[in-house]
């Protein structure tokens, strides 16, 4: 499959009576940074779950990193895919700290009956340093703010050493300063590791400048796709959201 | 308490049953408490009780009935809560009420005196047989062994099940494994602690330890210590005060929980003066 790391053909996903994805086809090349936008219920999250093998196709086919997803190989593929979801609510008394939570990212690759080595703990510490969370490494995970939690989630995905990075609204429900920090971090990671990245977001102003392609989803379908410049136009966005949306002509340079 | 009582076989069995029951129930309890599965545990406990009564009614080993019913209820509840076809509370509530109904039905259908059946309600650690003890010891070794071997997978599932799945851990298998372990633990401890009381011994030591630490490993060790203390102190209280052993064990564990909650560092709130000084 040459340079293609993700290929989806005519994917259909259904949750009981609701069809979440309707005949979606998509190809993603290695190292691409793709932004995915669209109204609520457009199928953005479902598309990501198909890619990490958690969403079940009722029709169509999907290949990720050269393997066709068949319901049995999802668990092995997920070890190579970093996934950051929206902020979860965590019990503040949960007896697990930030460092341990980040180490969870290694557990899949580590496999059963094997324990983390000192080198892996050092890798966790280095990643925590990189995301600016080293000073919080011993803090209980339930004591973090939304922004800090997302940085820890990104750190967890990074220690996994993934080939594909899936980000599902990582800045949802967090304050503007933390949103900016997280987007800078995502940008830095992409620059540093050249990972294939798919970012679902609602915040059009937060799309990083290196975004190669923007996919617009609506009613379970890919409605339009193209360069960010061609997609972030007032008429296109207003049609997508079926409401007046101001065009975002410039993409903020987040990473210095 | 005079030490001469310790020379009797029944008391030695009771002490060993308390040790094994305290360890097993506490280990399983830590996973039940941290994963917020308390009601699932109650449901499995009642299923084990119903199964044991069926065994008594039909004349086969009640432990086999308890094991089959508790595993079956875990196998029913797991998918029901997973698939989200019903609200988890509703699905667990339905299975719970069914199990309770079956327990009373089997008891009602039982001919003659129901002494043995009633003893399953509150259990009696003083009448534990060698066979019960062997089953309990094997269960303890298996549960502790599995908890050590799969510690990192269990920790990941406790951290967040979706996250565990997303990093390539067989989180669903681990989750079902924990439900089945709860069923086996309840079955093994049914004779000594009793069907209605067993769940307190699972919940209380773990809930008490939850109040005292932010480390999962430390929580396991504290819960085990509380579980053993509950069993042995309850046993001593039962001997000294001539009270039912199962009830004494459970009340002791509740007192420990009350004390842990009262002195929990997690409940501490900073006073205005501390905030001002820190600022």
Contacts between the chains, C-beta under 8 A, distances in Angstrom:
chain1	res1	chain2	res2	distance
A	52	B	166	6.2
A	54	B	165	6.3
A	54	B	166	7.2
A	75	B	168	5.4
A	75	B	170	6.3
A	76	B	168	6.7
A	77	B	168	7.9
A	78	B	165	7.2
A	78	B	166	6.0
A	78	B	167	6.5
A	78	B	168	4.1
A	79	B	167	7.0
A	79	B	168	3.6
A	81	B	166	7.7
A	83	B	166	4.1
A	83	B	167	7.8
A	85	B	162	6.7
A	85	B	163	7.7
A	85	B	166	7.5
A	88	B	160	5.9
A	88	B	162	7.7
A	88	B	163	7.9
A	90	B	160	7.5
A	91	B	34	8.0
A	91	B	36	7.4
A	93	B	210	6.3
A	93	B	211	7.9
A	93	B	214	7.7
A	93	B	266	5.5
A	94	B	34	6.7
A	94	B	158	7.3
A	94	B	159	7.5
A	95	B	34	6.8
A	95	B	210	7.2
A	95	B	213	5.9
A	95	B	214	5.1
A	95	B	215	5.6
A	95	B	216	4.6
A	95	B	218	7.5
A	95	B	219	4.8
A	96	B	155	6.6
A	96	B	158	6.7
A	96	B	159	5.3
A	96	B	214	7.9
A	96	B	216	5.9
A	97	B	214	6.7
A	97	B	215	7.7
A	100	B	155	6.8
A	100	B	159	7.6
A	100	B	216	7.8
A	101	B	159	5.6
A	104	B	155	7.3
A	104	B	156	4.6
A	104	B	159	5.6
A	104	B	163	6.5
A	104	B	164	6.9
A	104	B	167	6.1
A	104	B	169	7.9
A	105	B	167	5.6
A	107	B	152	5.3
A	107	B	153	6.8
A	107	B	156	5.3
A	107	B	164	7.8
A	107	B	167	6.1
A	107	B	168	7.9
A	107	B	169	5.7
A	108	B	167	4.0
A	108	B	168	2.8
A	108	B	169	5.5
A	109	B	168	7.0
A	110	B	152	7.4
A	112	B	150	7.5
A	112	B	153	7.2
A	113	B	149	6.7
A	115	B	152	7.0
A	116	B	152	7.4
A	140	B	214	4.5
A	141	B	159	7.1
A	153	B	163	7.8
A	156	B	163	7.3
A	156	B	167	7.5
A	160	B	167	6.0
